[in-house]
Amino acid sequence: MNTFLFGIYPYIALSVLFLGSIARYDRDPFTWKTSSSQLLRQRHFAIASILFHVGVLVIFVGHVVGLLTPIWVFDMLHVSHGAKQILAIVAGGIAGVMATIGGGMLLYRRWTDQRIRLTSSFADIAILVLLLAQLLLGLGTVPVSWQHSDGHEMVKFMTWAQMIWTFQPGAADYVAGAALVFKLHIVLGLTIFLLVPFTRLVHIASGIFAPLRYLLLRPGYQIVRSRRSSKLPERSAADINKGRIAAAKRPSAAE
């Protein structure tokens, strides 16, 4: 079971994350968003949203940098494993508390407000519950991590993550003796990655890749809302074609 959860399951989760996100974008790119509920009820929304998103971003960046940065880089910078461990505990603990408070407020708001509840799907509520559970598990690792303040335990997780990322066998062995709270934290985190393409969490990827799409792949577009009080007369297909031909013949600004 240890080999499957920490040696095979990571590749299943990451494969579904990347391939599922690509498939969803190819099939229906306009679902790469999270429907905002701010217009339905703005009270407490800003505070909760800021706490949750800032906390989650700090945790995510901290995990990526902390787990995937080669150990020799920290050694070259003369950053000891103990110092890195303390930094992870303090920064991660503060960010975790922020995200948990903000996420709890958002869940309470979404669950108790009838207007927002009606516009929420089962997946919207379920993924927020899973994120809160993951945050609580992360906070639960703080006391255990404090007992290993020399950073030795942290090096095992770094080695595991980097071996998974570089497709090296035997990665699961480094997690075998870890505390249960760490194992639950890893498994739930991988499960959340697996669920990303099927939930509103996919909008995280849109925030990263949307600027590249419009800058490098094709020109962007803008939705314009007219202020006309009456509808324009309907145009025939012949008129539309004439307009396209005229626009094609019109010299561009660059010329």
Beta strands, then each sheet from edge to edge (+ up, - down):
end
